[in-house]
Amino acid sequence: MPGIGKIFIFLGIVLILIGLAFMFGDKIPYLGKLPGDIYIKRERFSFFFPITTSIIISIILSILFSIFRR
């Protein structure tokens, strides 16, 4: 059972970090407004796909997970 407790603690920390990201994500400058992010706005339609932002966040998370895995 101690293994399950560690998993719940880890998931709790991850949920707290996700919550903080949602709370303060709009205050981070340039997040979602980088060159390469796709934004199409038409008369009755808008489409936004932050591909460059997603790639940068993925790289940062990959580096952090590889550091903490050791």
PyMOL commands that set and color helices and strands:
alter all, ss='L'
color gray80, all
select helices_A, chain A and resi 2-27+51-69
alter helices_A, ss='H'
color red, helices_A
select strands_A, chain A and resi 38-41+46-49
alter strands_A, ss='S'
color yellow, strands_A
deselect
rebuild
show_as cartoon
